[in-house]
Amino acid sequence: MKKVKITKLTELPDALHPNNIQEGFSKIGFIKREPTLGERFNVGSFSTSGVQEIIDSNTFKTYSSIYKWEVLEDNQDKTS
């Protein structure tokens, strides 16, 4: 699993859920998979609305916002 930090960069002018999450909000948690088109991105207990566009390797757009995410720790290659 990867430990990541997600940060809301901006809210879209036509946001599906306006004023729901403040710009600059960030959350640290574990993910099971990277942002995927058409699916919510889950970081720990936090969940975005459905991903509409992958802007670049660390930025994506949902129905309401644009988020940046970064890997803090990647335990996928570690063995016990």
C-alpha atoms as an extended CHARMM CRD file, in Angstrom:
* protein
*
        80  EXT
         1         1  MET       CA              0.0000000000        0.0000000000        0.0000000000  PROA      1               0.0000000000
         2         2  LYS       CA              1.0400000000        3.5610000000       -0.5940000000  PROA      2               0.0000000000
         3         3  LYS       CA              0.8360000000        6.3570000000        1.9610000000  PROA      3               0.0000000000
         4         4  VAL       CA             -0.1260000000        9.5710000000        0.1750000000  PROA      4               0.0000000000
         5         5  LYS       CA             -1.0850000000       13.1640000000        0.7770000000  PROA      5               0.0000000000
         6         6  ILE       CA             -3.9710000000       14.6540000000       -1.2030000000  PROA      6               0.0000000000
         7         7  THR       CA             -4.5550000000       18.4170000000       -1.4050000000  PROA      7               0.0000000000
         8         8  LYS       CA             -7.5070000000       20.2760000000       -2.9230000000  PROA      8               0.0000000000
         9         9  LEU       CA             -6.0460000000       22.8990000000       -5.2590000000  PROA      9               0.0000000000
        10        10  THR       CA             -9.2200000000       24.5570000000       -6.5070000000  PROA      10              0.0000000000
        11        11  GLU       CA            -12.9660000000       24.1940000000       -6.7890000000  PROA      11              0.0000000000
        12        12  LEU       CA            -14.4780000000       24.1460000000      -10.2520000000  PROA      12              0.0000000000
        13        13  PRO       CA            -16.8510000000       27.0020000000      -11.1940000000  PROA      13              0.0000000000
        14        14  ASP       CA            -19.5440000000       24.4280000000      -12.0310000000  PROA      14              0.0000000000
        15        15  ALA       CA            -18.8460000000       22.1620000000       -9.0260000000  PROA      15              0.0000000000
        16        16  LEU       CA            -21.3510000000       19.3710000000       -8.4810000000  PROA      16              0.0000000000
        17        17  HSD       CA            -21.0110000000       19.8980000000       -4.7080000000  PROA      17              0.0000000000
        18        18  PRO       CA            -20.0310000000       23.5850000000       -4.2720000000  PROA      18              0.0000000000
        19        19  ASN       CA            -18.4470000000       24.7960000000       -1.0300000000  PROA      19              0.0000000000
        20        20  ASN       CA            -18.1550000000       21.2130000000        0.2090000000  PROA      20              0.0000000000
        21        21  ILE       CA            -14.3990000000       21.0900000000        0.9200000000  PROA      21              0.0000000000
        22        22  GLN       CA            -12.2330000000       24.1580000000        1.4470000000  PROA      22              0.0000000000
        23        23  GLU       CA             -9.4280000000       24.8620000000       -1.0280000000  PROA      23              0.0000000000
        24        24  GLY       CA             -6.0970000000       23.9380000000        0.5380000000  PROA      24              0.0000000000
        25        25  PHE       CA             -7.6110000000       21.0390000000        2.4970000000  PROA      25              0.0000000000
        26        26  SER       CA             -5.2190000000       18.1050000000        2.7320000000  PROA      26              0.0000000000
        27        27  LYS       CA             -5.4430000000       14.5550000000        4.0170000000  PROA      27              0.0000000000
        28        28  ILE       CA             -2.7960000000       11.8950000000        4.5740000000  PROA      28              0.0000000000
        29        29  GLY       CA             -3.7080000000        8.2350000000        4.3480000000  PROA      29              0.0000000000
        30        30  PHE       CA             -3.2540000000        4.9590000000        2.5550000000  PROA      30              0.0000000000
        31        31  ILE       CA             -4.5510000000        4.1030000000       -0.9170000000  PROA      31              0.0000000000
        32        32  LYS       CA             -5.2460000000        0.7880000000       -2.5830000000  PROA      32              0.0000000000
        33        33  ARG       CA             -5.0490000000        2.2290000000       -6.1080000000  PROA      33              0.0000000000
        34        34  GLU       CA             -4.1230000000        5.4330000000       -7.8920000000  PROA      34              0.0000000000
        35        35  PRO       CA             -6.7860000000        7.8230000000       -9.2480000000  PROA      35              0.0000000000
        36        36  THR       CA             -8.8490000000        6.0460000000      -11.9020000000  PROA      36              0.0000000000
        37        37  LEU       CA            -11.2660000000        7.6220000000      -14.3900000000  PROA      37              0.0000000000
        38        38  GLY       CA            -14.8880000000        7.2420000000      -13.3390000000  PROA      38              0.0000000000
        39        39  GLU       CA            -14.0720000000        6.1530000000       -9.7870000000  PROA      39              0.0000000000
        40        40  ARG       CA            -13.8040000000        7.9300000000       -6.4600000000  PROA      40              0.0000000000
        41        41  PHE       CA            -10.2660000000        8.3510000000       -5.1470000000  PROA      41              0.0000000000
        42        42  ASN       CA            -10.0790000000        7.0670000000       -1.5760000000  PROA      42              0.0000000000
        43        43  VAL       CA             -7.3540000000        8.2210000000        0.8030000000  PROA      43              0.0000000000
        44        44  GLY       CA             -7.9270000000        6.5600000000        4.1660000000  PROA      44              0.0000000000
        45        45  SER       CA            -11.4820000000        7.5020000000        5.1670000000  PROA      45              0.0000000000
        46        46  PHE       CA            -11.5950000000       10.4730000000        2.7440000000  PROA      46              0.0000000000
        47        47  SER       CA            -13.1850000000       10.0690000000       -0.6790000000  PROA      47              0.0000000000
        48        48  THR       CA            -13.4110000000       12.4610000000       -3.6200000000  PROA      48              0.0000000000
        49        49  SER       CA            -16.2400000000       12.5190000000       -6.1060000000  PROA      49              0.0000000000
        50        50  GLY       CA            -15.6810000000       10.5790000000       -9.3240000000  PROA      50              0.0000000000
        51        51  VAL       CA            -12.4570000000       11.2690000000      -11.2200000000  PROA      51              0.0000000000
        52        52  GLN       CA            -13.2700000000       12.9600000000      -14.5400000000  PROA      52              0.0000000000
        53        53  GLU       CA             -9.7960000000       13.6850000000      -15.9100000000  PROA      53              0.0000000000
        54        54  ILE       CA             -6.1990000000       12.7480000000      -15.1440000000  PROA      54              0.0000000000
        55        55  ILE       CA             -4.3490000000       16.0340000000      -15.7190000000  PROA      55              0.0000000000
        56        56  ASP       CA             -0.8490000000       14.6660000000      -15.0640000000  PROA      56              0.0000000000
        57        57  SER       CA              0.7930000000       11.9980000000      -12.9230000000  PROA      57              0.0000000000
        58        58  ASN       CA             -0.0360000000       13.8440000000       -9.6880000000  PROA      58              0.0000000000
        59        59  THR       CA             -3.0850000000       15.9730000000      -10.5290000000  PROA      59              0.0000000000
        60        60  PHE       CA             -6.6640000000       15.0600000000      -11.3710000000  PROA      60              0.0000000000
        61        61  LYS       CA            -10.0980000000       16.6350000000      -11.7790000000  PROA      61              0.0000000000
        62        62  THR       CA            -13.3210000000       15.3980000000      -10.1680000000  PROA      62              0.0000000000
        63        63  TYR       CA            -16.9220000000       16.5880000000      -10.6280000000  PROA      63              0.0000000000
        64        64  SER       CA            -16.2020000000       19.4330000000       -8.2030000000  PROA      64              0.0000000000
        65        65  SER       CA            -12.4860000000       20.0480000000       -7.7550000000  PROA      65              0.0000000000
        66        66  ILE       CA             -8.9080000000       19.7050000000       -8.8650000000  PROA      66              0.0000000000
        67        67  TYR       CA             -6.6300000000       17.7300000000       -6.5430000000  PROA      67              0.0000000000
        68        68  LYS       CA             -2.9130000000       17.0800000000       -6.2950000000  PROA      68              0.0000000000
        69        69  TRP       CA             -1.6060000000       13.9240000000       -4.6680000000  PROA      69              0.0000000000
        70        70  GLU       CA              1.8790000000       12.7830000000       -3.7290000000  PROA      70              0.0000000000
        71        71  VAL       CA              3.3280000000        9.5080000000       -2.5110000000  PROA      71              0.0000000000
        72        72  LEU       CA              4.8660000000        9.8090000000        0.9570000000  PROA      72              0.0000000000
        73        73  GLU       CA              5.7380000000        6.1380000000        1.3930000000  PROA      73              0.0000000000
        74        74  ASP       CA              5.4640000000        3.1170000000       -0.8770000000  PROA      74              0.0000000000
        75        75  ASN       CA              5.3560000000       -0.2240000000        0.9370000000  PROA      75              0.0000000000
        76        76  GLN       CA              4.5310000000       -2.2780000000       -2.1690000000  PROA      76              0.0000000000
        77        77  ASP       CA              8.1120000000       -3.3560000000       -2.7530000000  PROA      77              0.0000000000
        78        78  LYS       CA              8.9250000000       -4.1510000000        0.8820000000  PROA      78              0.0000000000
        79        79  THR       CA              8.8180000000       -7.7290000000        2.1270000000  PROA      79              0.0000000000
        80        80  SER       CA              8.0760000000       -8.8470000000        5.6470000000  PROA      80              0.0000000000
